[in-house]
C-alpha cells in the first residue's frame, strides 16, 4: 500500500492533482480541506495517502494530515459510503468539524453536504459515534494556514471555472455550483481553493 508520498506538484485542479516523485507522476484525489493547504505548483509537498484497488480502477487519495486520512478510512467502512462520498464529506468539513458533529449528534450539518441524505447522516452518527467518542486530532494545535496563493497566470474567469468544476465534481448541480461561486467571489479571493472553500460554506449555510 502507498501510505505516504513526497514529491513536486506538477498539476492541480481540485479535486485532483499530480505529484511527481522519483520520476513518476502520481494522480491523486484530495478533499478541498487539503487543497486549501497545498503549496503552489512546482513546490514540494508531503501527503498521507490511501490506495484503493477495485476491479475497474485504482485510485490514490491524498491528505494533508494523518487524522484526515484516518477519518477517510473510517468513513469508507460505513455501509453506503464509498471513497467519492467520503471525499465530499471531508471537502465540506475537516476531520475536527466532522468529529464534533458526530459527538453532538448534529445530523443537520451533515445533510447539508452533497450526497449525504437523512438516512446516510443517521447511519454515520450510529456507526461513527464509538470511533470518534475520544477523538483527539494529532495536529489540532499545529495546523498550518494555507500558503500564499499562486495565481499569476490564472484569470478570474479560469478561477471561477475551476471552482464550479470542483463543486460539480463533489455532487452539486451546475446551477447550484454557479450561484454558490458567484456569491463567494469578491476582490479578496485569489485562489480557486479559497473560492471553493467559501462556496462550500455558503452552500452549507443555505440549506
C-alpha positions in Angstrom: 0.0 0.0 0.0 1.2 3.5 -0.7 0.9 5.3 2.6 2.8 8.5 2.1 4.2 10.4 -0.8 6.8 13.2 -1.1 7.2 14.9 -4.4 6.7 18.0 -6.6 3.3 19.3 -7.5 3.1 19.4 -11.3 -0.6 19.8 -11.8 -3.5 20.7 -9.6 -7.2 21.3 -10.3 -9.5 20.4 -7.4 -10.2 17.7 -6.6 -7.2 16.2 -8.5 -3.5 16.8 -8.5 -0.4 15.2 -9.9 2.7 14.8 -7.7 5.9 13.7 -9.3 8.1 11.5 -7.1 11.3 9.7 -8.3 10.3 10.4 -11.9 6.8 9.0 -11.6 3.7 11.2 -11.7 1.0 10.1 -9.3 -2.6 11.1 -9.9 -4.1 11.9 -6.5 -7.6 12.9 -5.5 -7.8 15.1 -2.4 -10.5 16.9 -0.4 -10.8 20.6 -0.6 -9.6 20.9 3.0 -6.2 19.5 1.7 -6.3 21.7 -1.5 -6.6 24.8 0.7 -3.2 24.0 2.2 -1.2 22.9 -0.9 1.8 25.0 -1.9 2.0 26.4 -5.5 2.7 24.2 -8.5 6.4 23.4 -8.7 6.9 23.2 -5.0 7.4 20.1 -2.8 4.5 18.5 -0.8 4.1 15.6 1.6 0.8 13.9 1.6 -0.6 10.9 3.6 -2.2 8.6 1.1 -4.8 5.8 0.8 -4.7 3.4 -2.1 -8.0 1.9 -3.3 -7.9 -1.1 -5.7 -11.1 -2.1 -7.5 -11.9 -4.3 -10.4 -12.4 -1.4 -12.7 -10.0 1.2 -11.3 -7.0 2.0 -9.0 -7.3 5.3 -7.1 -4.9 7.2 -4.9 -6.3 9.6 -2.3 -4.1 12.2 -0.6 -4.5 14.1 2.7 -2.6 17.0 4.3 -3.0 15.4 7.8 -2.8 11.9 9.0 -6.0 12.3 11.0 -7.9 13.3 7.8 -6.7 10.0 6.2 -7.8 8.0 9.3 -11.2 9.5 9.2 -11.5 8.8 5.4 -10.6 5.2 6.1 -13.2 5.0 8.9 -15.9 6.6 6.6 -15.4 4.2 3.7 -16.1 1.3 6.2 -19.6 2.7 6.8 -22.3 0.9 4.8 -23.2 3.0 1.8 -20.2 5.4 2.0 -17.7 5.0 -0.8 -14.5 6.9 -1.5 -16.3 9.6 -3.5 -18.8 10.4 -0.8 -16.1 10.3 1.9 -14.0 12.8 -0.1 -17.1 15.0 -0.4 -17.6 14.9 3.3 -14.0 15.9 4.0 -14.3 18.6 1.4 -17.3 20.1 3.2 -15.7 19.9 6.7 -12.3 18.8 8.1 -11.9 15.9 10.4 -12.2 18.0 13.6 -15.5 19.5 12.4 -16.9 16.1 11.5 -15.9 14.6 14.8 -17.7 17.5 16.6 -20.9 16.9 14.5 -20.9 13.2 15.5 -20.2 13.9 19.1 -23.0 16.5 19.3 -25.4 14.3 17.2 -25.7 17.1 14.7 -27.2 15.4 11.6 -28.5 18.7 10.2 -24.9 19.8 9.5 -24.2 16.5 7.7 -27.2 16.6 5.4 -26.0 19.9 4.0 -23.1 18.1 2.4 -23.5 16.8 -1.2 -24.6 13.2 -1.4 -25.5 13.0 2.3 -29.2 12.4 2.9 -31.0 12.0 6.2 -30.6 8.2 6.3 -26.9 8.4 5.5 -26.4 11.0 8.1 -28.2 8.9 10.7 -26.1 5.9 9.7 -22.9 7.9 10.1 -24.0 9.0 13.5 -24.6 5.5 14.7 -21.5 3.8 13.1 -19.0 6.6 13.8 -20.0 7.5 17.3 -17.8 5.0 19.1 -14.9 5.5 16.8 -15.0 9.3 17.4 -16.0 9.3 21.0 -12.5 10.2 22.2 -11.3 11.9 19.1 -8.1 13.8 19.8 -6.7 15.1 16.4 -3.0 14.8 16.3 -2.5 18.1 14.6 -5.2 20.1 16.2 -2.9 22.6 17.9 -0.5 22.9 15.0 -2.5 23.1 11.8 -0.8 25.5 9.4 -2.7 28.1 7.5 -2.9 27.9 3.7 0.3 29.1 1.9 0.3 32.1 -0.2 -1.8 31.5 -3.4 -0.2 31.2 -6.8 -2.5 32.7 -9.4 -0.1 34.8 -11.5 -1.2 33.1 -14.7 -4.8 32.4 -13.7 -7.5 35.0 -14.7 -10.7 35.5 -12.8 -12.7 33.5 -15.4 -10.4 30.5 -15.0 -10.7 30.8 -11.2 -14.4 30.7 -11.4 -14.4 27.8 -13.9 -12.1 25.8 -11.7 -14.3 26.4 -8.6 -17.5 25.5 -10.4 -16.0 22.3 -11.8 -14.8 21.2 -8.4 -18.2 21.7 -6.8 -19.9 19.8 -9.7 -17.3 17.0 -9.1 -18.4 16.9 -5.5 -22.0 16.3 -6.4 -23.6 19.8 -6.7 -25.8 20.6 -9.7 -24.2 23.1 -12.2 -26.7 26.0 -11.5 -26.3 25.5 -7.8 -22.5 25.5 -8.1 -22.6 28.6 -10.3 -24.7 30.5 -7.8 -22.5 29.5 -4.8 -19.3 30.5 -6.6 -20.8 33.9 -7.7 -21.9 34.6 -4.1 -18.5 33.7 -2.7 -16.4 35.6 -5.2 -15.0 39.0 -4.3 -11.8 41.0 -4.8 -10.1 39.4 -1.9 -10.3 35.8 -3.4 -7.0 35.0 -5.0 -7.0 31.2 -5.4 -9.5 28.7 -6.6 -9.1 26.6 -3.5 -10.1 29.6 -1.3 -13.1 30.3 -3.6 -14.2 26.6 -3.4 -14.0 26.7 0.4 -16.0 29.8 0.6 -18.6 28.5 -1.8 -18.9 25.3 0.3 -19.5 27.2 3.4 -22.2 29.2 1.7 -23.9 26.1 0.5 -23.8 24.6 3.9 -25.4 27.6 5.5 -28.0 28.0 2.8 -29.6 24.5 3.0 
